[in-house]
Amino acid sequence: MKYIIYTLGCKVNQYETQAMETILAGRGHSPAMEGEKADCVIVNTCAVTAESGRKSRQALRRLVGENPGAVSAVCGCWSQTDAESAQGLADVVWGSGDRRGFLDAVEKAVSERQKSVSIDVPFARKVIEDLPAGAYEGHARAWLKIEDGCANFCSYCIIPYARGGVRSLPLGRIAEQAAELAGKGYLEIVLTGIEIASYGRDLEGKPGLADAVEAVAKAAPGVRIRLGSIEPTVITEEWCERMAKLPGLCPHFHLSMQSGSDGVLKRMKRKYTTDEFYAVCGRLRRHFPHCALTTDLITGFPGETEEEFAETMAFIRKCGFAAMHVFPYSRRPGTVADRLPGQLTHAVKNARAREAHGAALEMQRDYLAGCVGSVQSVLFETESDGYSFGHAPNYTEVRVEGTGLRGLVKLVKISAAEGQMLVGAAID
């Protein structure tokens, strides 16, 4: 069977796509090459915003149009939360769980032209699905999913309804997969999940995220460890002390913020205040000097006043983020926020997003300028036009002249910042 998989959304979706590709390869299937007819097209969908759902539908229609006669299949968060719409577009409609069962259904649809729909109840899931860790072919960085689900129920978020409650991969299994990845030559492992700060609350003994990171460090010595998005509430003084002892932990922390106004945070049902969030930033900077702190921001949340937005703008500048993902608020039916009064216009939400994005670029330029003159350990991953490109431990992109460095870690003396990239020369 020849297949095409298109992936939208977060690192969890990327992880699950590579896992499905690994499973398909083990069953004797292979991706369709350019110009080759695909027997099936698969879209791994996202539902975090209304735009994500639109892009999921658009991708499916495009792939079906480009591959007439191919079986069409969808899985993921959008098909989990909007199965009725998905059924009108795809032959195989699956939710956000049981990836092996999904692939069984795809194979059956290809061989027997049989359609199928399977949407379960996410909150009935009690155990995480154990999928093969790894990366897309040719990558030196691998993903290891340690957790699924979320129990925070932020008022704007549909994801708990798409993914269910917290399910964690046992520490022993984390160590096994980390050792396996190191043995395959991967130089960096990215720990991912829907909400990794909640790791372990469902397991016997209640291990935490720090335990999971330490398990990876012990099982894969010498391999860099990068963390996915983290809820700031997990970052205590003790957590920082333990993490600072791990030489392989990358000093890049993506903190889920969403707003810099206490009033908005309360309506969002976030679990911290701006003072608590800022204390976390200071804590990380004390233990990891010149670490990269990045974040997410939602603009135009229901009821957000001009004063509250001004508070947010002042707060993000106070935090001095190295990078930000800025999203205009997107209404998600079924969430608390969708029913809140004070819904703002698209024009207002987008104007505030543009202003915040401008501030984000200013902060990024300041952070990158502060990296000039430093020596960074860079994992090189791509080559183009006589240059090699990679990422430093703080996740800034680095360019050096010359090729032949792909898949290697080299020390680079940083000489300049150009746009959103650092430039330097390899010194070892």
C-alpha positions, 0 to 999 in steps of 0.5 A: 500500500502506498500512502500519503500522510499530512499532519496539522497541529502540535508536536503530539500530532507530529509524534503520532504521525511518525509513529503511524509511519513506523507501524505502516513500514513494519506492515510492509507499506511505504509512502507514495513518492512524488508523481506516484499514485497513492492508495490512501491519503491520511490527514492527522487533524487539529482542532485547537482553533477554528482555523485548524479545523478549516485547514484540516478540511482543506488539506483533505479535499486537496489530497483527495483531488490530487489522488483520485480513487484513493481511500481518504482517512482522517484522525486526530482532534478535529475528527474527534470533536466534529465527526459529523463533518468529517464523515461527509469528507472521508471514507475512514473517520477516526478520533484521537485514540487507537492509532493501530486500530485506525491503520487496521481500518485504513488497510481494510478500506483499501483492500475491501473499499469498506468505509468505517467510523470510530469515535470513542469517549475520550474520558473513558480512556484510562491508559496511554497508548504505547506507540513507537518513539522516533522521528521522520526519516533523516532527522537527528531529533526524535520525539518521545510522547510521555503523556496524553490528555489534560484535566485543566479545562481552561475555559477557551480550550476544546482539547480535553474534550478531544483527548480525555484525561491525563494518561502517562507512560510509565517511567520504565517504558520512558527509559526503554524508549529513550535508550532505544532512541539513543541506540539508533543515533538520535542526538536530541529527544523531545519530551512531548504530550498534551500537558506534560506538567501533569505527567504521572498523576495517574500512575502509582507513586505519582512520579512527576515531570522531573522524574521523567526527565531524569529517567531519560537523562539516565537512560540516554547519557550524552543525548540532549533533552528538550521539553515541550510546552509546560504549565508554569505551575510545575516549575518550583524551586525544587524542580529547577534544582533537579533539572539544573543538575542534568547537563543534557537538558536544553535551556529552552522553556516554553511556558504556557501563559495566554494572557498578561492580565489577571482579570483575563487569566481568571476568566480563562480559568488559568491556575496562576496569576501574573505575579506567580508567572513572573516569579517562574520566569525569574526562577528559571533565569536564576538556575539557567542563565540566558535560557530562552523563555518562550510562550503562547498568547491569546489576544481578544479573549471575551471581555478583554478591555483596552486596559486589560490588553495594555496590561498584557502588553506591559507584562510580556515586555516585562518578561522579555520572551525570546519568542512568542506564538500569538493567536487571536482568540478562536471560539470553540463550540462546547467550551465555557468561553464560547458562551461568555459575554463580551465577544470581540470582533475579528478586527479587534482580535486581529489588530491586538494580535498584530500589535503583540506580534510586533512586540514579540519580534522586538523581544526576539531581536533583543534576545538574539543580540544577547547571544552574539559573541557566545559559543553554542553547541549546535545540532545541524539538521538541514543544508541549503545553498552552501549553508548548514542550519541547526538549532542551539540548545536554546532552540535558536536557529543557527546558520554556518557557511559550508555543508557536510554537518548534517546530523552532527553537533558542533560548537559554533562561535556566534558572530551576528544575528540576522532576522530570526537567526543566529550566524556563526562559524564552527570552531571544532 
